[in-house]
Amino acid sequence: MTLSVTTWNINSVRLRLPIVEDFLRRENPDILCLQEIKCQNEQFPAAEIAELGYSNIVIHGQKGYHGVAICSKLPLTEDHRQDYCGVGDSRHISAIFEWAGRRIRLHNFYVPAGGDEPNRDVNPKFGHKLDFVEEMKALSAEAEPNTGSILVGDLNIAPLEHDVWSHKQMLKIISHTPVETDGLLEVMRQGKWVDLMRQHVPDTEKLYTWWSYRAKDWAAADRGRRLDHIWSSADLAPLLESVAVLKEARGWTQPSDHVPVTARFKAP
């Protein structure tokens, strides 16, 4: 028995529903976590996704902005939505599912991008991002007794040197500034989270999940960043079988600038 969990910033689920449906038919993960769905709960294409076998859906939507959803073949219970920074944005949802005799809490995050200027004094969006990350430090992978944890999402930070195309040139660019990367690494340390993508791919190798729309030829330039993440509690980390970044999805018709990332676990 295996478990596959995919995270994907879809950048408008209604606009890109055809590629979501194609992905689900082709890759068939057990659970799909979407970010930046950009719709209210009642506008989410739940019926179309349920027809493909994903009848268990929890949504935290918002009109025109943000929004996260979990679409699962497995039953979902005890769903929870946390209002980080208390501004009413739909950036987090979690739910419990059971697999291989284990109870697992799955968190799905969309961390603020932070704007363009890495200075909170002149750019409130950057301050919001830093405050959001600060609040995430309270989230423990061991928060609930007898419950493992998986955390996925677009965290909008590439924390390691080889998570960006040029560490030196990116140090003053939002998503790779030291205050952000240090903050996200501290979220992992304090919460006892395991970075499953870097467990599977050594941190000496380049690893990207996002390529800008601004590049005339994104594939040729290959100036990517690892903004999308999959973490777990320590008890689940040894069960990781693989992590797949579907880079080709960046070249699909009307693509998101992020691609799907799937972690597969094997039963103990």
VOGU-3710 file (C-alpha; in Angstrom, 3 decimals, decimal comma):
1> mtlsvttwni> 0,000/0,000/0,000  1,353/3,408/-0,977  0,229/6,967/-0,339  0,775/9,778/-2,833  0,278/13,445/-1,959  0,594/16,245/-4,534  0,969/19,971/-3,929  0,337/22,475/-6,730  -0,138/26,239/-6,844  -2,655/26,283/-9,671
11> nsvrlrlpiv> -3,035/30,094/-10,033  -6,843/29,949/-10,583  -8,441/26,523/-10,454  -11,353/27,482/-12,692  -9,101/28,883/-15,429  -6,830/25,843/-15,308  -9,383/23,111/-14,587  -8,552/21,253/-17,852  -4,927/20,712/-16,818  -5,987/19,759/-13,285
21> edflrrenpd> -8,291/17,112/-14,728  -5,587/15,868/-17,112  -3,117/15,660/-14,245  -5,495/13,677/-12,042  -6,291/11,216/-14,829  -2,618/10,751/-15,656  -0,893/10,806/-12,273  -3,767/9,679/-10,046  -2,437/10,831/-6,645  -4,384/9,874/-3,548
31> ilclqeikcq> -4,538/13,499/-2,390  -4,183/16,775/-4,322  -3,509/20,002/-2,416  -4,088/23,185/-4,395  -3,068/26,743/-3,592  -4,105/30,091/-5,055  -7,450/28,696/-6,196  -8,771/32,282/-6,534  -12,433/31,488/-5,938  -14,995/31,309/-3,187
41> neqfpaaeia> -15,960/27,929/-1,759  -19,167/27,614/-3,769  -17,317/28,442/-7,009  -14,779/25,647/-6,621  -15,247/22,945/-9,328  -15,911/20,238/-6,758  -18,321/18,229/-8,931  -15,849/17,930/-11,809  -13,037/16,859/-9,495  -15,283/14,438/-7,589
51> elgysnivih> -16,128/12,716/-10,882  -12,461/11,736/-11,123  -12,591/9,959/-7,763  -11,821/12,834/-5,410  -15,101/13,040/-3,527  -13,575/14,218/-0,251  -12,893/17,940/-0,632  -12,264/20,684/1,912  -11,943/24,277/0,734  -10,906/27,614/2,179
61> gqkgyhgvai> -11,637/30,015/-0,642  -11,625/33,759/-1,143  -13,052/35,958/-3,870  -10,438/36,536/-6,567  -7,410/35,936/-4,347  -5,474/33,294/-2,454  -7,446/30,195/-1,388  -6,451/26,601/-0,661  -8,150/23,233/-1,097  -7,550/19,554/-0,358
71> csklpltedh> -9,056/17,012/-2,779  -8,782/13,426/-1,585  -9,749/9,875/-2,404  -9,441/9,158/1,315  -12,006/10,443/3,813  -11,119/13,766/5,435  -12,194/14,727/8,940  -11,554/17,444/11,522  -10,802/20,134/8,954  -9,442/23,386/10,332
81> rqdycgvgds> -8,688/26,829/8,898  -6,129/29,058/10,615  -6,256/32,825/10,036  -2,542/33,644/10,100  -1,838/37,301/10,940  -5,550/37,848/11,567  -6,216/39,624/8,267  -8,869/37,240/6,955  -6,858/35,765/4,067  -7,550/32,173/3,012
91> rhisaifewa> -4,043/30,770/3,222  -4,287/27,627/5,348  -6,412/24,540/5,652  -5,783/21,207/7,350  -7,612/17,911/7,773  -7,131/14,444/9,230  -6,969/11,287/7,121  -6,044/7,685/7,901  -3,611/5,511/5,985  -1,920/2,199/6,793
101> grrirlhnfy> -3,285/2,267/10,329  -1,948/5,766/10,924  -3,752/8,991/11,698  -2,233/11,924/9,796  -2,888/15,678/9,907  -2,323/17,260/6,483  -1,613/21,018/6,349  -1,914/22,976/3,099  -0,342/26,480/3,050  -0,116/29,454/0,735
111> vpaggdepnr> 2,411/31,847/2,285  2,282/35,486/1,093  4,626/36,284/-1,793  5,863/39,495/-0,164  5,875/42,009/-3,002  9,024/43,328/-4,680  11,018/45,316/-2,109  12,620/43,328/0,748  12,127/46,069/3,321  9,149/45,938/5,652
121> dvnpkfghkl> 9,427/49,679/6,387  8,530/50,599/2,814  6,743/47,412/1,728  3,912/46,218/3,991  3,543/43,035/1,926  7,041/41,975/2,951  6,256/42,690/6,591  3,111/40,578/6,277  5,147/37,694/4,883  7,686/37,858/7,696
131> dfveemkals> 4,922/37,996/10,296  3,212/35,009/8,682  6,416/32,962/8,820  6,933/34,007/12,434  3,505/32,652/13,343  4,256/29,389/11,521  7,064/28,727/14,014  4,408/27,712/16,550  3,196/24,853/14,325  4,647/21,560/15,544
141> aeaepntgsi> 4,758/18,358/13,539  4,067/16,618/16,855  1,134/18,829/17,884  -1,432/16,039/18,268  -0,938/12,773/20,161  -0,732/9,596/18,056  -0,963/11,683/14,904  1,653/12,115/12,197  1,848/15,306/10,152  2,413/16,318/6,545
151> lvgdlniapl> 2,809/19,960/5,534  2,645/20,996/1,884  2,170/24,148/-0,100  3,524/27,171/-1,856  5,648/28,608/0,938  7,065/31,279/-1,406  10,576/30,850/0,015  13,497/28,952/-1,511  15,530/28,346/1,647  18,705/26,612/0,442
161> ehdvwshkqm> 21,560/27,664/-1,844  20,603/25,252/-4,624  16,888/26,023/-4,375  17,505/28,971/-6,726  19,296/29,340/-10,034  21,891/31,733/-8,555  22,357/31,992/-4,809  24,567/35,092/-5,119  22,254/36,996/-7,455  19,123/36,089/-5,497
171> lkiishtpve> 20,230/37,188/-2,023  18,438/40,536/-2,361  15,417/39,134/-4,199  12,275/38,312/-2,229  11,927/34,541/-1,728  15,668/34,051/-1,069  16,687/36,906/1,229  18,458/35,763/4,409  15,676/36,982/6,710  13,188/34,803/4,816
181> tdgllevmrq> 15,353/31,728/4,435  16,483/31,853/8,064  12,857/32,229/9,111  11,634/29,225/7,134  14,499/27,030/8,334  13,587/28,036/11,882  9,969/26,990/11,220  11,328/23,556/10,330  13,668/23,369/13,305  11,206/24,537/15,930
191> gkwvdlmrqh> 8,364/22,443/14,542  10,545/19,345/14,096  9,617/19,116/10,419  11,555/17,027/7,893  12,135/18,505/4,418  11,117/15,481/2,340  12,154/16,950/-0,996  15,704/17,418/0,235  15,640/14,023/1,907  15,064/12,585/-1,571
201> vpdteklytw> 17,254/14,998/-3,582  20,569/16,049/-1,943  20,848/19,751/-1,135  23,932/19,931/-3,375  21,683/19,492/-6,428  19,533/22,164/-8,048  15,816/21,681/-7,423  13,075/24,002/-8,715  9,255/24,014/-8,729  8,575/27,495/-10,173
211> wsyrakdwaa> 9,621/29,338/-13,336  8,597/32,944/-13,972  6,062/33,951/-16,613  8,416/36,826/-17,455  10,995/34,596/-19,152  10,614/34,466/-22,932  11,833/30,861/-22,906  11,504/29,539/-19,356  13,009/26,135/-20,214  16,091/27,541/-21,947
221> adrgrrldhi> 16,730/30,101/-19,215  15,904/27,599/-16,447  16,015/30,313/-13,784  13,852/28,450/-11,331  13,175/28,496/-7,604  11,969/25,838/-5,155  8,975/27,641/-3,710  6,775/24,577/-3,207  7,471/22,217/-0,342  6,521/18,901/1,243
231> wssadlapll> 7,463/18,305/4,879  6,516/15,632/7,387  6,842/14,619/10,988  9,873/12,461/11,772  7,836/9,245/12,052  6,699/9,490/8,405  10,057/10,459/6,883  11,454/6,888/6,767  8,416/5,832/4,731  9,198/8,260/1,890
241> esvavlkear> 9,665/6,350/-1,354  10,031/9,158/-3,891  9,439/12,815/-4,710  8,551/13,791/-8,274  8,620/17,342/-9,664  6,589/17,363/-12,895  8,650/19,984/-14,700  6,948/19,392/-18,043  3,706/20,829/-16,602  5,252/24,305/-16,891
251> gwtqpsdhvp> 4,953/23,906/-20,662  1,318/22,775/-20,763  -1,451/24,876/-22,315  -2,246/27,860/-20,073  0,101/26,613/-17,355  0,599/27,802/-13,826  4,061/29,167/-13,134  4,335/26,406/-10,498  4,388/22,674/-11,276  2,954/19,729/-9,338
261> vtarfkap> 5,187/18,051/-6,750  4,249/14,572/-5,534  5,573/12,648/-2,564  4,966/8,905/-2,432  5,115/6,923/0,805  5,297/3,174/1,300  3,446/1,431/4,105  5,623/0,134/6,971
//
